[in-house]
């Protein structure tokens, strides 16, 4: 999904183009059907699975329940509580445009 700023976003609002793995180990969750490089072998990302396979949405921005508990369960451990909440806020803002 392209935004007006021409950033490449995943279904959860992550700017894939800013990641050092994009275009190398990872080609964006939409391109690889949610099997992102950091997921266990062959496992689909839980956010992608809910959004695309489960609800048929293009992104979490279409879902009234977002950000949901799945986002919290797939939390990146490198973030502090405050950083994680800010990360969610920024991703939701990017998705809602």
N, CA, C and O atoms as a GROMACS GRO file, in nm:
protein
  388
    1UNK      N    1   0.084  -0.116   0.000
    1UNK     CA    2   0.000   0.000   0.000
    1UNK      C    3   0.089   0.123   0.000
    1UNK      O    4   0.183   0.130   0.080
    2UNK      N    5   0.063   0.218  -0.085
    2UNK     CA    6   0.139   0.342  -0.092
    2UNK      C    7   0.062   0.453  -0.024
    2UNK      O    8  -0.060   0.461  -0.038
    3UNK      N    9   0.130   0.537   0.049
    3UNK     CA   10   0.066   0.652   0.112
    3UNK      C   11   0.100   0.776   0.030
    3UNK      O   12   0.178   0.769  -0.065
    4UNK      N   13   0.042   0.886   0.069
    4UNK     CA   14   0.071   1.010  -0.004
    4UNK      C   15   0.218   1.048   0.007
    4UNK      O   16   0.270   1.117  -0.081
    5UNK      N   17   0.286   1.004   0.111
    5UNK     CA   18   0.429   1.030   0.125
    5UNK      C   19   0.511   0.926   0.049
    5UNK      O   20   0.634   0.928   0.053
    6UNK      N   21   0.444   0.835  -0.020
    6UNK     CA   22   0.506   0.730  -0.100
    6UNK      C   23   0.586   0.632  -0.015
    6UNK      O   24   0.686   0.578  -0.062
    7UNK      N   25   0.543   0.609   0.109
    7UNK     CA   26   0.605   0.509   0.194
    7UNK      C   27   0.537   0.375   0.166
    7UNK      O   28   0.419   0.371   0.133
    8UNK      N   29   0.611   0.269   0.181
    8UNK     CA   30   0.558   0.136   0.161
    8UNK      C   31   0.515   0.084   0.297
    8UNK      O   32   0.599   0.062   0.384
    9UNK      N   33   0.384   0.064   0.315
    9UNK     CA   34   0.331   0.021   0.444
    9UNK      C   35   0.284  -0.122   0.440
    9UNK      O   36   0.229  -0.169   0.340
   10UNK      N   37   0.306  -0.192   0.551
   10UNK     CA   38   0.249  -0.325   0.566
   10UNK      C   39   0.104  -0.310   0.611
   10UNK      O   40   0.057  -0.198   0.631
   11UNK      N   41   0.034  -0.421   0.627
   11UNK     CA   42  -0.107  -0.415   0.668
   11UNK      C   43  -0.124  -0.356   0.807
   11UNK      O   44  -0.232  -0.307   0.839
   12UNK      N   45  -0.018  -0.359   0.891
   12UNK     CA   46  -0.027  -0.304   1.026
   12UNK      C   47   0.028  -0.162   1.034
   12UNK      O   48   0.036  -0.106   1.143
   13UNK      N   49   0.066  -0.104   0.921
   13UNK     CA   50   0.112   0.034   0.922
   13UNK      C   51   0.261   0.053   0.938
   13UNK      O   52   0.307   0.167   0.949
   14UNK      N   53   0.337  -0.054   0.941
   14UNK     CA   54   0.482  -0.043   0.949
   14UNK      C   55   0.537   0.007   0.816
   14UNK      O   56   0.494  -0.039   0.711
   15UNK      N   57   0.630   0.102   0.820
   15UNK     CA   58   0.695   0.151   0.700
   15UNK      C   59   0.803   0.052   0.659
   15UNK      O   60   0.917   0.060   0.705
   16UNK      N   61   0.767  -0.040   0.573
   16UNK     CA   62   0.861  -0.145   0.531
   16UNK      C   63   0.983  -0.089   0.459
   16UNK      O   64   1.093  -0.142   0.474
   17UNK      N   65   0.964   0.016   0.382
   17UNK     CA   66   1.074   0.074   0.306
   17UNK      C   67   1.187   0.127   0.392
   17UNK      O   68   1.300   0.140   0.345
   18UNK      N   69   1.159   0.159   0.518
   18UNK     CA   70   1.261   0.212   0.609
   18UNK      C   71   1.344   0.101   0.674
   18UNK      O   72   1.445   0.129   0.738
   19UNK      N   73   1.302  -0.024   0.661
   19UNK     CA   74   1.371  -0.136   0.725
   19UNK      C   75   1.489  -0.183   0.642
   19UNK      O   76   1.480  -0.193   0.520
   20UNK      N   77   1.601  -0.212   0.708
   20UNK     CA   78   1.719  -0.259   0.635
   20UNK      C   79   1.698  -0.394   0.568
   20UNK      O   80   1.772  -0.430   0.476
   21UNK      N   81   1.598  -0.470   0.611
   21UNK     CA   82   1.571  -0.601   0.552
   21UNK      C   83   1.482  -0.592   0.427
   21UNK      O   84   1.476  -0.687   0.348
   22UNK      N   85   1.415  -0.478   0.410
   22UNK     CA   86   1.322  -0.466   0.296
   22UNK      C   87   1.399  -0.478   0.164
   22UNK      O   88   1.500  -0.412   0.143
   23UNK      N   89   1.347  -0.563   0.078
   23UNK     CA   90   1.410  -0.584  -0.051
   23UNK      C   91   1.524  -0.686  -0.047
   23UNK      O   92   1.581  -0.720  -0.150
   24UNK      N   93   1.556  -0.733   0.073
   24UNK     CA   94   1.661  -0.833   0.089
   24UNK      C   95   1.596  -0.959   0.146
   24UNK      O   96   1.549  -1.045   0.071
   25UNK      N   97   1.593  -0.969   0.280
   25UNK     CA   98   1.531  -1.085   0.344
   25UNK      C   99   1.379  -1.074   0.340
   25UNK      O  100   1.310  -1.176   0.340
   26UNK      N  101   1.326  -0.953   0.336
   26UNK     CA  102   1.180  -0.933   0.339
   26UNK      C  103   1.138  -0.848   0.221
   26UNK      O  104   1.200  -0.746   0.191
   27UNK      N  105   1.033  -0.888   0.155
   27UNK     CA  106   0.984  -0.812   0.041
   27UNK      C  107   0.849  -0.748   0.069
   27UNK      O  108   0.778  -0.710  -0.024
   28UNK      N  109   0.812  -0.736   0.197
   28UNK     CA  110   0.686  -0.676   0.243
   28UNK      C  111   0.584  -0.786   0.262
   28UNK      O  112   0.575  -0.878   0.180
   29UNK      N  113   0.507  -0.777   0.368
   29UNK     CA  114   0.416  -0.887   0.401
   29UNK      C  115   0.314  -0.914   0.291
   29UNK      O  116   0.277  -1.029   0.269
   30UNK      N  117   0.268  -0.811   0.221
   30UNK     CA  118   0.172  -0.836   0.113
   30UNK      C  119   0.235  -0.917   0.000
   30UNK      O  120   0.170  -1.005  -0.057
   31UNK      N  121   0.361  -0.888  -0.032
   31UNK     CA  122   0.428  -0.957  -0.141
   31UNK      C  123   0.456  -1.103  -0.109
   31UNK      O  124   0.457  -1.187  -0.199
   32UNK      N  125   0.480  -1.134   0.018
   32UNK     CA  126   0.512  -1.272   0.056
   32UNK      C  127   0.397  -1.337   0.134
   32UNK      O  128   0.417  -1.435   0.205
   33UNK      N  129   0.277  -1.280   0.119
   33UNK     CA  130   0.156  -1.336   0.180
   33UNK      C  131   0.167  -1.351   0.331
   33UNK      O  132   0.121  -1.450   0.388
   34UNK      N  133   0.229  -1.253   0.395
   34UNK     CA  134   0.235  -1.250   0.540
   34UNK      C  135   0.344  -1.334   0.603
   34UNK      O  136   0.355  -1.338   0.726
   35UNK      N  137   0.424  -1.402   0.523
   35UNK     CA  138   0.530  -1.485   0.579
   35UNK      C  139   0.657  -1.401   0.588
   35UNK      O  140   0.751  -1.417   0.510
   36UNK      N  141   0.659  -1.310   0.686
   36UNK     CA  142   0.771  -1.218   0.701
   36UNK      C  143   0.892  -1.288   0.760
   36UNK      O  144   0.878  -1.391   0.827
   37UNK      N  145   1.009  -1.233   0.737
   37UNK     CA  146   1.134  -1.301   0.774
   37UNK      C  147   1.147  -1.327   0.923
   37UNK      O  148   1.215  -1.422   0.962
   38UNK      N  149   1.083  -1.245   1.007
   38UNK     CA  150   1.101  -1.263   1.152
   38UNK      C  151   0.999  -1.358   1.212
   38UNK      O  152   1.007  -1.388   1.332
   39UNK      N  153   0.905  -1.407   1.133
   39UNK     CA  154   0.809  -1.506   1.183
   39UNK      C  155   0.874  -1.645   1.181
   39UNK      O  156   0.965  -1.668   1.102
   40UNK      N  157   0.827  -1.735   1.266
   40UNK     CA  158   0.880  -1.872   1.259
   40UNK      C  159   0.861  -1.932   1.120
   40UNK      O  160   0.768  -1.894   1.048
   41UNK      N  161   0.946  -2.022   1.082
   41UNK     CA  162   0.947  -2.082   0.949
   41UNK      C  163   0.807  -2.124   0.904
   41UNK      O  164   0.741  -2.205   0.969
   42UNK      N  165   0.763  -2.069   0.792
   42UNK     CA  166   0.635  -2.106   0.733
   42UNK      C  167   0.512  -2.048   0.802
   42UNK      O  168   0.401  -2.068   0.755
   43UNK      N  169   0.531  -1.975   0.912
   43UNK     CA  170   0.416  -1.921   0.986
   43UNK      C  171   0.379  -1.783   0.933
   43UNK      O  172   0.466  -1.699   0.909
   44UNK      N  173   0.252  -1.761   0.917
   44UNK     CA  174   0.203  -1.631   0.873
   44UNK      C  175   0.196  -1.536   0.992
   44UNK      O  176   0.165  -1.578   1.103
   45UNK      N  177   0.225  -1.408   0.969
   45UNK     CA  178   0.213  -1.306   1.073
   45UNK      C  179   0.069  -1.304   1.122
   45UNK      O  180  -0.024  -1.303   1.041
   46UNK      N  181   0.050  -1.301   1.254
   46UNK     CA  182  -0.085  -1.304   1.312
   46UNK      C  183  -0.167  -1.182   1.272
   46UNK      O  184  -0.288  -1.194   1.253
   47UNK      N  185  -0.105  -1.067   1.260
   47UNK     CA  186  -0.177  -0.946   1.219
   47UNK      C  187  -0.222  -0.960   1.073
   47UNK      O  188  -0.336  -0.930   1.040
   48UNK      N  189  -0.131  -1.005   0.988
   48UNK     CA  190  -0.165  -1.025   0.847
   48UNK      C  191  -0.275  -1.130   0.832
   48UNK      O  192  -0.368  -1.112   0.755
   49UNK      N  193  -0.262  -1.238   0.907
   49UNK     CA  194  -0.360  -1.347   0.899
   49UNK      C  195  -0.500  -1.298   0.938
   49UNK      O  196  -0.597  -1.335   0.872
   50UNK      N  197  -0.510  -1.218   1.041
   50UNK     CA  198  -0.639  -1.164   1.084
   50UNK      C  199  -0.693  -1.066   0.982
   50UNK      O  200  -0.809  -1.077   0.940
   51UNK      N  201  -0.610  -0.972   0.941
   51UNK     CA  202  -0.654  -0.864   0.854
   51UNK      C  203  -0.691  -0.911   0.715
   51UNK      O  204  -0.801  -0.885   0.666
   52UNK      N  205  -0.600  -0.980   0.651
   52UNK     CA  206  -0.618  -1.019   0.511
   52UNK      C  207  -0.692  -1.151   0.497
   52UNK      O  208  -0.794  -1.158   0.427
   53UNK      N  209  -0.643  -1.255   0.562
   53UNK     CA  210  -0.706  -1.386   0.548
   53UNK      C  211  -0.836  -1.398   0.626
   53UNK      O  212  -0.932  -1.460   0.578
   54UNK      N  213  -0.841  -1.338   0.744
   54UNK     CA  214  -0.960  -1.351   0.828
   54UNK      C  215  -1.071  -1.256   0.792
   54UNK      O  216  -1.185  -1.298   0.772
   55UNK      N  217  -1.040  -1.128   0.784
   55UNK     CA  218  -1.143  -1.026   0.762
   55UNK      C  219  -1.150  -0.976   0.618
   55UNK      O  220  -1.246  -0.910   0.580
   56UNK      N  221  -1.050  -1.008   0.539
   56UNK     CA  222  -1.049  -0.965   0.400
   56UNK      C  223  -1.022  -0.817   0.380
   56UNK      O  224  -1.059  -0.760   0.277
   57UNK      N  225  -0.957  -0.753   0.479
   57UNK     CA  226  -0.923  -0.612   0.468
   57UNK      C  227  -0.789  -0.594   0.398
   57UNK      O  228  -0.705  -0.684   0.397
   58UNK      N  229  -0.770  -0.477   0.340
   58UNK     CA  230  -0.641  -0.442   0.280
   58UNK      C  231  -0.540  -0.409   0.390
   58UNK      O  232  -0.421  -0.437   0.375
   59UNK      N  233  -0.588  -0.350   0.499
   59UNK     CA  234  -0.501  -0.316   0.610
   59UNK      C  235  -0.584  -0.306   0.738
   59UNK      O  236  -0.706  -0.307   0.734
   60UNK      N  237  -0.515  -0.296   0.851
   60UNK     CA  238  -0.582  -0.279   0.979
   60UNK      C  239  -0.656  -0.146   0.987
   60UNK      O  240  -0.743  -0.129   1.072
   61UNK      N  241  -0.623  -0.053   0.900
   61UNK     CA  242  -0.689   0.077   0.899
   61UNK      C  243  -0.837   0.067   0.868
   61UNK      O  244  -0.912   0.160   0.898
   62UNK      N  245  -0.880  -0.043   0.808
   62UNK     CA  246  -1.021  -0.064   0.776
   62UNK      C  247  -1.098  -0.128   0.891
   62UNK      O  248  -1.220  -0.139   0.884
   63UNK      N  249  -1.029  -0.170   0.996
   63UNK     CA  250  -1.091  -0.244   1.105
   63UNK      C  251  -1.122  -0.152   1.224
   63UNK      O  252  -1.034  -0.081   1.272
   64UNK      N  253  -1.246  -0.155   1.270
   64UNK     CA  254  -1.287  -0.073   1.384
   64UNK      C  255  -1.222  -0.120   1.514
   64UNK      O  256  -1.216  -0.042   1.610
   65UNK      N  257  -1.174  -0.243   1.520
   65UNK     CA  258  -1.115  -0.297   1.643
   65UNK      C  259  -0.966  -0.264   1.656
   65UNK      O  260  -0.908  -0.288   1.762
   66UNK      N  261  -0.906  -0.211   1.554
   66UNK     CA  262  -0.761  -0.183   1.557
   66UNK      C  263  -0.732  -0.055   1.635
   66UNK      O  264  -0.808   0.042   1.625
   67UNK      N  265  -0.624  -0.054   1.711
   67UNK     CA  266  -0.531  -0.164   1.735
   67UNK      C  267  -0.588  -0.261   1.838
   67UNK      O  268  -0.641  -0.221   1.941
   68UNK      N  269  -0.576  -0.388   1.809
   68UNK     CA  270  -0.638  -0.491   1.891
   68UNK      C  271  -0.533  -0.568   1.973
   68UNK      O  272  -0.415  -0.534   1.972
   69UNK      N  273  -0.578  -0.670   2.041
   69UNK     CA  274  -0.491  -0.752   2.124
   69UNK      C  275  -0.384  -0.823   2.043
   69UNK      O  276  -0.275  -0.851   2.095
   70UNK      N  277  -0.412  -0.853   1.918
   70UNK     CA  278  -0.311  -0.920   1.833
   70UNK      C  279  -0.188  -0.830   1.819
   70UNK      O  280  -0.075  -0.880   1.819
   71UNK      N  281  -0.210  -0.700   1.807
   71UNK     CA  282  -0.096  -0.607   1.798
   71UNK      C  283  -0.010  -0.617   1.924
   71UNK      O  284   0.112  -0.615   1.916
   72UNK      N  285  -0.074  -0.626   2.038
   72UNK     CA  286   0.001  -0.633   2.164
   72UNK      C  287   0.075  -0.765   2.177
   72UNK      O  288   0.185  -0.769   2.233
   73UNK      N  289   0.016  -0.873   2.128
   73UNK     CA  290   0.082  -1.005   2.135
   73UNK      C  291   0.200  -1.015   2.039
   73UNK      O  292   0.289  -1.097   2.061
   74UNK      N  293   0.202  -0.933   1.935
   74UNK     CA  294   0.312  -0.938   1.838
   74UNK      C  295   0.410  -0.823   1.861
   74UNK      O  296   0.484  -0.785   1.770
   75UNK      N  297   0.411  -0.770   1.981
   75UNK     CA  298   0.495  -0.657   2.019
   75UNK      C  299   0.643  -0.686   1.998
   75UNK      O  300   0.692  -0.795   2.029
   76UNK      N  301   0.712  -0.588   1.947
   76UNK     CA  302   0.858  -0.597   1.933
   76UNK      C  303   0.919  -0.571   2.070
   76UNK      O  304   0.897  -0.463   2.126
   77UNK      N  305   0.994  -0.666   2.127
   77UNK     CA  306   1.046  -0.651   2.263
   77UNK      C  307   1.149  -0.540   2.279
   77UNK      O  308   1.184  -0.505   2.392
   78UNK      N  309   1.199  -0.484   2.170
   78UNK     CA  310   1.298  -0.376   2.183
   78UNK      C  311   1.236  -0.245   2.231
   78UNK      O  312   1.308  -0.155   2.274
   79UNK      N  313   1.103  -0.233   2.224
   79UNK     CA  314   1.036  -0.110   2.266
   79UNK      C  315   1.000  -0.112   2.414
   79UNK      O  316   0.958  -0.214   2.468
   80UNK      N  317   1.017   0.003   2.478
   80UNK     CA  318   0.966   0.020   2.614
   80UNK      C  319   0.814   0.034   2.602
   80UNK      O  320   0.761   0.045   2.491
   81UNK      N  321   0.745   0.034   2.716
   81UNK     CA  322   0.599   0.050   2.712
   81UNK      C  323   0.560   0.180   2.641
   81UNK      O  324   0.472   0.180   2.555
   82UNK      N  325   0.626   0.289   2.676
   82UNK     CA  326   0.594   0.419   2.615
   82UNK      C  327   0.627   0.420   2.466
   82UNK      O  328   0.550   0.473   2.386
   83UNK      N  329   0.741   0.364   2.429
   83UNK     CA  330   0.780   0.358   2.287
   83UNK      C  331   0.683   0.274   2.207
   83UNK      O  332   0.649   0.307   2.093
   84UNK      N  333   0.638   0.164   2.267
   84UNK     CA  334   0.543   0.076   2.198
   84UNK      C  335   0.410   0.147   2.174
   84UNK      O  336   0.353   0.136   2.065
   85UNK      N  337   0.361   0.218   2.274
   85UNK     CA  338   0.235   0.291   2.258
   85UNK      C  339   0.248   0.399   2.152
   85UNK      O  340   0.155   0.422   2.074
   86UNK      N  341   0.362   0.466   2.147
   86UNK     CA  342   0.385   0.568   2.044
   86UNK      C  343   0.394   0.502   1.906
   86UNK      O  344   0.344   0.556   1.808
   87UNK      N  345   0.459   0.386   1.899
   87UNK     CA  346   0.469   0.312   1.774
   87UNK      C  347   0.330   0.276   1.721
   87UNK      O  348   0.302   0.290   1.602
   88UNK      N  349   0.244   0.228   1.810
   88UNK     CA  350   0.106   0.194   1.771
   88UNK      C  351   0.033   0.320   1.722
   88UNK      O  352  -0.035   0.316   1.620
   89UNK      N  353   0.047   0.429   1.795
   89UNK     CA  354  -0.020   0.553   1.757
   89UNK      C  355   0.024   0.598   1.617
   89UNK      O  356  -0.059   0.638   1.535
   90UNK      N  357   0.154   0.592   1.592
   90UNK     CA  358   0.206   0.635   1.462
   90UNK      C  359   0.160   0.542   1.348
   90UNK      O  360   0.127   0.588   1.238
   91UNK      N  361   0.157   0.412   1.375
   91UNK     CA  362   0.112   0.318   1.272
   91UNK      C  363  -0.035   0.338   1.240
   91UNK      O  364  -0.075   0.335   1.123
   92UNK      N  365  -0.117   0.358   1.344
   92UNK     CA  366  -0.260   0.381   1.322
   92UNK      C  367  -0.283   0.512   1.246
   92UNK      O  368  -0.369   0.520   1.159
   93UNK      N  369  -0.206   0.613   1.279
   93UNK     CA  370  -0.216   0.741   1.210
   93UNK      C  371  -0.181   0.723   1.062
   93UNK      O  372  -0.248   0.779   0.975
   94UNK      N  373  -0.077   0.647   1.033
   94UNK     CA  374  -0.038   0.622   0.894
   94UNK      C  375  -0.146   0.546   0.818
   94UNK      O  376  -0.172   0.574   0.701
   95UNK      N  377  -0.209   0.447   0.885
   95UNK     CA  378  -0.314   0.367   0.820
   95UNK      C  379  -0.442   0.446   0.797
   95UNK      O  380  -0.508   0.429   0.694
   96UNK      N  381  -0.476   0.530   0.891
   96UNK     CA  382  -0.602   0.606   0.880
   96UNK      C  383  -0.584   0.728   0.789
   96UNK      O  384  -0.681   0.785   0.740
   97UNK      N  385  -0.456   0.766   0.766
   97UNK     CA  386  -0.421   0.873   0.675
   97UNK      C  387  -0.479   1.005   0.710
   97UNK      O  388  -0.456   1.103   0.639
   0.00000   0.00000   0.00000
